[in-house]
Amino acid sequence: PVLAFNGVLFEPFSGSAAIIGAGLLGIVAGGTDRALRRHRMRHHLVGRLSSDSFESLMEEKDLAKLTGRREITILSCRLLNHAELAREMEPADLEKFSSSFLKVVAEFLVSKGAYLDACNVQRVRVFFGYPLRNENHAEHACRVALELRQRLVNLAAEMQERWHKKPVFGASISTGEMTCGLFGFSEFQFFSAVGEPLDFGDRLCAVNTVYGSHVLISTRTYSLVKDAIEVRPMEMVFTPRLHPVSEIYELLAESGGLSEDEAKARDAFWQGVIQLRKGDYKSALEHFAKAKNENREDAPLKYFTERVEAGVKDGSSSAEGKGGARHVRMLMPA
């Protein structure tokens, strides 16, 4: 009454309504911001990330951290005899042949939690650990690669039956620090990563044609997952001005996944590679002979055995001091 007598009116309901209205407006605005963010992210990630992985990414509070440096693992998969098939097949058949490979591999890898970085005539390439963080990115990639290897065996049989052409597949896994972010412009904008491990992985994938192997992994990858997987060594490799000399490995199985005979053969193979690098060809041949399985074709074993036999034929030995240098491979651009 006193306030009213002095011309000051106090009516609580309109004030309360204003407060509630402001709150609702804030909720709507916040919801709109989240909706816009989801829409924008979905535009960049549709087809590249599974629905579950996308939802997990949307739960991260600070998406600005998608731009920066972080260690990730790259898995690349290629149709290694693509050029040969291009000479032998009709264009329409090659188009369907290649597209079948790309579809099966890309969809499988995305379903396993990978981010699809590239899917084109040259390769299918995915990331583990980006954009969705995963502390076990290297191990995750190796486990998925082992599943992919079997999937590719089945796919090769299906493709050969349909087109009467044998595809040769190869995959690689490399790990390292990359610069990650949103690259490009307009409709060509997408999340990706730039760095030496990506280039190394592409080159490494192509080397499967040399050994006849299926999945090769880098030294860094092996150092992170050596207790979780079974491997055998291949060669020492390097890329000029990009990657120092390091060892690469063939991925064989998960830890404990080899039978007793397979484990013994792997160990004999390992010792054979060591002796080959030393230039002790006689000892290398003895170990490679122990690694042989009469019931299974082993292309990498054949490759290294032929290297030893060539060394014996040349009459070279470790006494020449060239053993190590003779077995360092330069990786060429993919």
Helices and strands as residue ranges (DSSP letters): H 2-5, H 12-45, H 51-58, G 63-66, E 68-79, H 82-88, H 91-111, E 115-119, E 124-128, H 137-163, E 169-183, G 186-188, E 190-194, H 196-206, H 208-211, E 215-217, H 219-225, E 229-239, E 243-254, H 260-278, H 281-291, H 299-314, G 318-320, G 325-327, E 328-330
